[in-house]
């Protein structure tokens, strides 16, 4: 409930999420001009090489601000990625009824409904992709009439969209049987979300639940399915419950490692903690077409798992990953220092910490910390023997004589699991 209250606060306070652009497309399919609203992410101008997923909003007149607020809130905490939002105007002259016209017998788009169906796929999306830097991942969302209509894109052999948000859909004829059939047959990865509420319209609600009864039995790795039935929600209030739930479902893999993920999926592994981290970000890139540097807090989570399970050799692999993601920082040398220290090779640990000292600070890793760790370990090293004694001499490392490696280093390790903390200060400033 707290999350939804904060979400409403973000909407009402009109947080600056993006550039908001009103545009008009002259459509040959519709034989008319159609107004659209485009929301560009805050980083769009700063990150010239970044591409962004696209969210097409039917009923954009009233759904745009609600989705924009949810995405703004989620991105502030680094739970949701930045997205290009495209809202289609359908309510100034009640265009939505004609836009979503379907055949009464087979439930397929007919007349202007077919023209609107083609307008989105053949005119609107190509226009957005030409004008803006879009990632391949595409989503579509709607409410009641438009929610039912957007399901028609699932009838294509290769569906146009990757994710579907169908809020209290008014399902055309036969759709409660046909959509589960299509979800079971489609080979490409699909995210499918739909919702209702106990205060929803009974005629629509019964068919929505019938769809869920069949769809929830589908067991295939390429289908990410969710149905929400909100208690105490009316047909319209369920929208503000559905939006964050749908977005957090679709972008669950994007989110930083949480305490739950750490305890249930990572800490229980017998080994392969660094592989888990690499695979998590590979999935983000593959499924959402987003290439991200590994978050510092996620490095710390894997650090904690290594320490908790005494899997110290994995620090070397973690250092290699740190070097790739933060090549100028002290993160990688710091990880190597941890490995040497935990395996009793204190002389090598001192050298790694002193090398880290010469590199850029990152997160809560500082030069003072590296010096303190090195100085503490030096106390355990054998001293040079005095004349007449046969003690092995060990020369203390000198900063000037330690050539820097190309390895970076990250936030201080801890054997406590990660928390669901907000994004770092650096993230907020960006």
C-alpha positions as CSV (number, residue, x, y, z in Angstrom):
1,X,0.0,0.0,0.0
2,X,2.9,2.4,0.8
3,X,4.3,1.8,-2.7
4,X,0.9,2.8,-4.3
5,X,0.6,5.9,-2.1
6,X,4.0,7.1,-3.2
7,X,3.1,6.3,-6.8
8,X,0.1,8.5,-6.5
9,X,2.3,11.2,-5.0
10,X,4.6,11.1,-8.0
11,X,1.7,11.5,-10.4
12,X,0.1,14.4,-8.4
13,X,3.3,16.2,-7.9
14,X,4.0,16.1,-11.7
15,X,7.6,14.8,-11.3
16,X,9.7,15.7,-14.3
17,X,10.0,12.3,-15.9
18,X,10.8,13.3,-19.5
19,X,10.3,15.5,-22.4
20,X,6.6,15.4,-23.2
21,X,5.9,16.0,-26.9
22,X,2.6,16.3,-28.6
23,X,2.7,15.2,-32.2
24,X,0.3,14.5,-35.1
25,X,0.5,11.6,-37.5
26,X,-1.3,11.8,-40.8
27,X,-2.5,8.3,-41.3
28,X,-3.4,6.8,-44.7
29,X,-4.9,3.7,-43.0
30,X,-7.2,5.8,-40.9
31,X,-7.6,8.5,-43.5
32,X,-7.3,11.2,-40.9
33,X,-4.8,12.8,-38.6
34,X,-4.2,11.3,-35.2
35,X,-2.7,13.0,-32.2
36,X,-0.1,11.2,-30.1
37,X,1.8,12.1,-27.0
38,X,5.4,11.0,-26.6
39,X,7.4,10.9,-23.4
40,X,11.2,10.8,-23.7
41,X,13.2,9.6,-20.7
42,X,15.3,12.2,-18.8
43,X,18.6,10.7,-20.0
44,X,17.5,10.7,-23.7
45,X,19.6,13.8,-24.6
46,X,22.6,12.9,-22.4
47,X,23.0,9.3,-23.5
48,X,23.2,9.6,-27.2
49,X,24.0,6.0,-27.8
50,X,21.3,4.6,-25.5
51,X,18.2,2.9,-26.9
52,X,15.0,2.5,-25.0
53,X,12.0,0.1,-24.9
54,X,8.8,1.4,-26.3
55,X,5.4,1.4,-24.5
56,X,2.3,2.0,-26.7
57,X,-0.6,3.3,-24.7
58,X,-4.2,2.9,-26.1
59,X,-6.4,5.4,-24.4
60,X,-3.3,7.6,-24.1
61,X,-5.5,10.6,-23.1
62,X,-5.9,9.3,-19.6
63,X,-3.4,6.5,-19.2
64,X,-0.3,8.5,-20.2
65,X,0.2,10.3,-16.9
66,X,-0.5,7.3,-14.8
67,X,2.1,5.2,-16.6
68,X,4.6,8.0,-16.7
69,X,4.2,8.5,-12.9
70,X,4.8,4.8,-12.2
71,X,7.8,4.6,-14.5
72,X,9.3,7.7,-12.9
73,X,8.9,6.4,-9.4
74,X,10.3,3.0,-10.3
75,X,13.3,4.5,-12.2
76,X,14.1,6.8,-9.3
77,X,14.8,3.6,-7.2
78,X,16.4,1.9,-10.1
79,X,13.7,-0.8,-10.1
80,X,12.4,0.1,-13.6
81,X,14.3,1.2,-16.7
82,X,13.6,4.3,-18.7
83,X,11.1,3.9,-21.4
84,X,9.8,5.8,-24.4
85,X,6.0,6.2,-23.9
86,X,3.7,6.8,-26.9
87,X,0.1,7.6,-26.0
88,X,-2.6,7.5,-28.7
89,X,-5.4,10.0,-28.4
90,X,-8.7,8.1,-28.7
91,X,-11.2,10.0,-26.5
92,X,-11.6,13.5,-27.9
93,X,-14.3,12.4,-30.3
94,X,-14.9,8.9,-28.8
95,X,-12.6,7.4,-31.5
96,X,-11.9,4.3,-29.3
97,X,-15.2,2.7,-30.2
98,X,-14.5,2.8,-33.9
99,X,-10.8,2.1,-33.4
100,X,-11.6,-1.1,-31.6
101,X,-14.5,-2.3,-33.8
102,X,-14.5,-6.2,-34.1
103,X,-16.7,-8.7,-35.8
104,X,-19.5,-9.9,-33.5
105,X,-19.1,-13.5,-34.5
106,X,-15.3,-14.1,-34.7
107,X,-14.0,-11.2,-32.6
108,X,-11.5,-10.1,-35.2
109,X,-10.9,-6.4,-36.1
110,X,-13.3,-5.2,-38.8
111,X,-13.7,-2.0,-40.9
112,X,-12.0,0.9,-39.0
113,X,-10.9,-1.6,-36.3
114,X,-8.7,-3.3,-38.9
115,X,-7.5,0.1,-40.1
116,X,-6.5,1.1,-36.6
117,X,-4.8,-2.3,-36.1
118,X,-2.7,-1.6,-39.2
119,X,-2.1,2.0,-38.2
120,X,-0.3,0.9,-35.1
121,X,1.8,-1.7,-36.7
122,X,2.5,-0.2,-40.2
123,X,2.5,3.6,-39.5
124,X,2.9,4.5,-35.8
125,X,5.6,2.1,-34.7
126,X,7.8,2.7,-37.9
127,X,7.4,6.4,-37.3
128,X,8.6,6.2,-33.7
129,X,11.4,3.9,-34.6
130,X,12.6,6.3,-37.3
131,X,12.4,9.4,-35.1
132,X,13.7,8.1,-31.8
133,X,16.3,5.6,-30.5
134,X,14.2,2.6,-29.7
135,X,15.2,-0.8,-28.4
136,X,13.5,-3.9,-30.0
137,X,11.4,-4.5,-26.8
138,X,7.9,-3.3,-27.4
139,X,4.9,-3.2,-25.0
140,X,1.2,-2.2,-25.4
141,X,-1.4,-1.4,-22.7
142,X,-5.1,-0.5,-22.6
143,X,-8.3,-0.5,-20.5
144,X,-11.6,-2.4,-21.1
145,X,-12.4,-1.8,-24.8
146,X,-8.9,-1.1,-25.8
147,X,-7.5,-3.8,-23.5
148,X,-9.6,-6.4,-25.3
149,X,-8.5,-5.0,-28.7
150,X,-4.8,-5.2,-28.0
151,X,-5.1,-9.0,-27.5
152,X,-5.7,-9.2,-31.3
153,X,-2.0,-8.7,-31.9
154,X,-1.5,-12.2,-30.3
155,X,-3.3,-13.7,-33.2
156,X,-0.4,-13.1,-35.5
157,X,2.1,-15.9,-36.1
158,X,4.9,-13.6,-34.8
159,X,3.2,-11.2,-32.4
160,X,4.2,-7.5,-32.9
161,X,4.6,-6.8,-29.2
162,X,6.7,-8.5,-26.5
163,X,4.5,-7.5,-23.5
164,X,0.8,-7.0,-23.1
165,X,-1.0,-5.1,-20.3
166,X,-4.7,-5.8,-20.5
167,X,-6.6,-4.1,-17.6
168,X,-10.1,-5.2,-17.1
169,X,-10.5,-6.2,-20.8
170,X,-13.8,-6.2,-22.6
171,X,-13.1,-9.4,-24.4
172,X,-14.5,-9.9,-28.0
173,X,-16.3,-13.1,-28.9
174,X,-14.4,-16.3,-28.1
175,X,-11.3,-14.5,-26.8
176,X,-11.3,-16.1,-23.3
177,X,-10.6,-19.5,-25.1
178,X,-8.5,-18.2,-28.0
179,X,-5.9,-16.2,-26.0
180,X,-4.8,-19.1,-23.8
181,X,-4.5,-21.2,-27.0
182,X,-2.3,-18.5,-28.6
183,X,-0.2,-18.1,-25.5
184,X,0.5,-21.8,-25.5
185,X,1.5,-21.9,-29.2
186,X,3.6,-18.7,-29.5
187,X,7.3,-19.5,-29.6
188,X,8.8,-16.1,-28.9
189,X,9.1,-14.9,-25.3
190,X,5.9,-13.1,-24.2
191,X,5.0,-11.1,-21.1
192,X,1.2,-11.2,-20.5
193,X,-0.5,-9.3,-17.7
194,X,-4.3,-8.8,-17.1
195,X,-6.3,-7.8,-14.2
196,X,-9.8,-7.4,-12.7
197,X,-11.3,-6.4,-9.3
198,X,-14.1,-7.7,-7.1
199,X,-15.9,-4.4,-8.0
200,X,-15.4,-4.8,-11.7
201,X,-18.3,-5.2,-14.2
202,X,-19.7,-8.7,-13.7
203,X,-20.1,-9.6,-17.3
204,X,-16.5,-8.7,-18.1
205,X,-15.1,-10.1,-14.9
206,X,-16.5,-13.6,-15.4
207,X,-14.9,-13.9,-18.8
208,X,-11.6,-12.5,-17.5
209,X,-11.5,-15.1,-14.8
210,X,-12.4,-17.8,-17.3
211,X,-9.4,-16.7,-19.4
212,X,-7.1,-16.9,-16.3
213,X,-8.4,-20.4,-15.3
214,X,-7.0,-21.8,-18.6
215,X,-3.9,-19.5,-19.1
216,X,-2.5,-20.1,-15.6
217,X,-2.1,-23.8,-16.4
218,X,0.3,-23.1,-19.3
219,X,3.8,-24.1,-18.3
220,X,6.4,-22.9,-20.7
221,X,9.7,-21.0,-20.1
222,X,8.9,-18.4,-22.8
223,X,5.7,-17.2,-21.2
224,X,5.8,-14.8,-18.3
225,X,2.1,-14.7,-17.1
226,X,0.3,-12.9,-14.3
227,X,-3.3,-12.2,-13.4
228,X,-4.3,-9.8,-10.5
229,X,-7.7,-9.8,-8.9
230,X,-7.8,-6.8,-6.7
231,X,-10.0,-6.8,-3.6
232,X,-12.0,-3.6,-3.0
233,X,-11.2,-2.3,-6.5
234,X,-13.7,-0.9,-8.9
235,X,-13.5,-1.0,-12.7
236,X,-11.5,2.3,-12.7
237,X,-9.6,2.2,-9.5
238,X,-8.0,-1.1,-10.4
239,X,-6.0,0.7,-13.0
240,X,-3.8,2.4,-10.4
241,X,-3.2,-1.0,-8.8
242,X,-2.5,-2.7,-12.1
243,X,0.0,-0.3,-13.6
244,X,2.9,-0.8,-11.1
245,X,2.1,-4.5,-10.7
246,X,2.4,-5.0,-14.5
247,X,5.5,-3.0,-14.9
248,X,7.3,-4.7,-12.0
249,X,6.3,-8.1,-13.5
250,X,7.6,-7.2,-16.9
251,X,10.9,-5.7,-15.6
252,X,11.4,-8.0,-12.6
253,X,14.7,-9.2,-14.1
254,X,15.9,-5.6,-14.4
255,X,15.7,-4.9,-10.7
256,X,18.8,-4.9,-8.5
257,X,19.4,-8.0,-6.3
258,X,17.0,-7.8,-3.4
259,X,17.3,-9.4,0.0
260,X,14.7,-12.0,-1.1
261,X,16.7,-12.8,-4.3
262,X,19.9,-13.0,-2.3
263,X,18.5,-15.3,0.4
264,X,16.4,-17.6,-1.8
265,X,18.5,-17.8,-5.0
266,X,22.1,-16.8,-4.4
267,X,23.2,-17.6,-0.9
268,X,21.8,-21.1,-1.2
269,X,24.0,-21.9,-4.2
270,X,26.9,-24.3,-3.6
271,X,29.0,-22.3,-6.0
272,X,28.8,-20.2,-9.2
273,X,28.0,-16.9,-7.5
274,X,29.8,-14.8,-10.1
275,X,28.2,-16.8,-12.9
276,X,24.8,-16.0,-11.4
277,X,25.6,-12.3,-11.6
278,X,26.8,-12.5,-15.2
279,X,23.8,-14.5,-16.3
280,X,21.4,-12.0,-14.6
281,X,22.7,-9.2,-16.8
282,X,22.9,-11.3,-19.9
283,X,19.2,-12.0,-19.4
284,X,18.5,-8.3,-19.1
285,X,20.3,-7.6,-22.4
286,X,18.7,-10.5,-24.2
287,X,15.1,-10.2,-23.0
288,X,14.8,-6.4,-22.7
289,X,17.5,-5.3,-25.2
290,X,19.2,-3.2,-22.5
291,X,22.9,-3.3,-21.9
292,X,23.7,-2.1,-18.4
293,X,26.9,-1.9,-16.4
294,X,26.6,-4.3,-13.4
295,X,25.4,-2.3,-10.4
296,X,27.8,-1.7,-7.5
297,X,25.2,-3.0,-5.0
298,X,25.0,-6.2,-7.1
299,X,28.8,-6.6,-6.9
300,X,28.4,-6.3,-3.1
301,X,25.7,-8.9,-3.0
302,X,27.9,-11.5,-4.7
303,X,30.8,-10.4,-2.5
304,X,28.6,-11.2,0.5
305,X,27.7,-14.6,-0.9
306,X,31.3,-15.5,-1.5
307,X,32.2,-14.5,2.1
308,X,29.2,-16.2,3.6
309,X,30.1,-19.5,1.8
310,X,33.9,-19.1,2.0
311,X,34.1,-19.5,-1.7
312,X,37.2,-17.2,-1.8
313,X,38.7,-18.3,-5.2
314,X,35.6,-16.8,-6.8
315,X,36.9,-13.3,-5.9
316,X,39.3,-13.7,-8.9
317,X,36.4,-14.1,-11.3
318,X,34.5,-11.3,-9.7
319,X,37.6,-9.1,-10.1
320,X,37.7,-9.8,-13.8
321,X,34.0,-8.8,-14.1
322,X,34.8,-5.6,-12.1
323,X,37.7,-4.8,-14.4
324,X,35.3,-5.1,-17.4
325,X,32.6,-2.9,-15.9
326,X,34.6,-0.3,-14.0
327,X,38.1,-0.3,-15.6
328,X,39.4,2.9,-13.9
329,X,38.2,2.2,-10.4
330,X,39.8,0.3,-7.5
331,X,37.1,-2.4,-7.5
332,X,39.0,-5.2,-9.2
333,X,42.2,-4.8,-7.2
334,X,40.2,-4.6,-4.1
335,X,38.5,-7.9,-4.9
336,X,41.9,-9.5,-5.5
337,X,43.1,-8.2,-2.2
338,X,40.1,-9.8,-0.6
339,X,40.9,-13.2,-2.1
340,X,44.6,-13.0,-1.0
341,X,43.7,-11.9,2.5
342,X,41.1,-14.6,3.0
343,X,43.5,-17.3,1.7
344,X,46.3,-16.2,3.9
345,X,48.5,-14.6,1.2
346,X,48.9,-11.4,3.1
347,X,51.9,-10.0,1.2
348,X,49.9,-10.3,-2.1
349,X,46.9,-8.8,-0.4
350,X,49.0,-5.8,0.7
351,X,50.2,-5.2,-2.9
352,X,46.6,-5.5,-4.3
353,X,45.3,-3.0,-1.7
354,X,48.2,-0.6,-2.5
355,X,47.5,-0.9,-6.2
356,X,43.8,-0.2,-5.5
357,X,45.0,2.9,-3.6
358,X,46.3,4.4,-6.9
359,X,43.0,4.0,-8.7
360,X,39.7,5.9,-8.6
361,X,37.4,5.6,-5.6
362,X,34.1,4.0,-6.2
363,X,31.0,3.6,-4.1
364,X,32.1,3.3,-0.5
365,X,35.6,2.1,-1.4
366,X,38.1,4.9,-0.6
367,X,41.9,5.4,-0.7
368,X,41.9,5.7,3.1
369,X,40.3,2.3,3.3
370,X,42.9,0.7,1.1
371,X,45.7,2.2,3.1
372,X,44.1,1.1,6.4
373,X,43.7,-2.5,5.1
374,X,47.2,-2.6,3.8
375,X,48.7,-1.2,7.0
376,X,46.8,-3.7,9.1
377,X,48.0,-6.6,7.1
378,X,51.6,-5.4,7.2
379,X,51.6,-6.1,10.9
380,X,51.3,-9.8,10.2
381,X,54.2,-9.9,7.7
382,X,57.7,-11.2,8.9
383,X,60.1,-8.4,9.7
384,X,63.6,-8.1,8.2
385,X,66.0,-10.1,10.4
386,X,68.7,-8.3,12.4
387,X,72.4,-9.2,11.8
388,X,73.1,-12.6,13.1
389,X,69.5,-13.8,12.8
390,X,68.3,-16.1,10.1
391,X,64.7,-14.8,9.7
392,X,63.4,-14.6,6.2
393,X,63.3,-11.0,5.1
394,X,60.1,-9.7,3.5
395,X,60.2,-6.3,2.0
396,X,57.1,-4.1,2.6
397,X,55.4,-3.0,-0.6
398,X,56.0,0.6,-1.6
399,X,53.3,2.6,-3.4
400,X,55.7,4.2,-5.9
401,X,57.1,0.8,-6.9
402,X,53.7,-0.9,-7.4
403,X,52.7,-0.6,-11.0
404,X,48.9,-0.1,-11.4
405,X,46.9,-2.9,-13.0
406,X,44.0,-2.3,-15.3
407,X,41.7,-3.6,-12.7
408,X,38.9,-1.5,-11.1
409,X,37.3,-1.9,-7.6
410,X,34.0,-1.4,-6.0
411,X,31.9,-0.9,-3.0
412,X,33.2,-2.3,0.3
413,X,32.4,-6.0,0.7
414,X,30.2,-7.2,3.4
415,X,29.0,-10.5,4.5
416,X,25.5,-9.1,5.2
417,X,23.0,-9.6,2.4
418,X,21.9,-6.7,0.2
419,X,19.0,-4.5,1.2
420,X,16.2,-3.1,-0.9
421,X,17.9,0.3,-0.6
422,X,17.3,3.3,-3.0
423,X,19.6,4.0,-5.8
424,X,23.1,5.4,-5.0
425,X,23.6,9.1,-4.9
426,X,25.5,8.9,-8.1
427,X,22.4,7.3,-9.7
428,X,20.1,10.1,-8.4
429,X,22.4,12.8,-9.6
430,X,22.5,11.3,-13.1
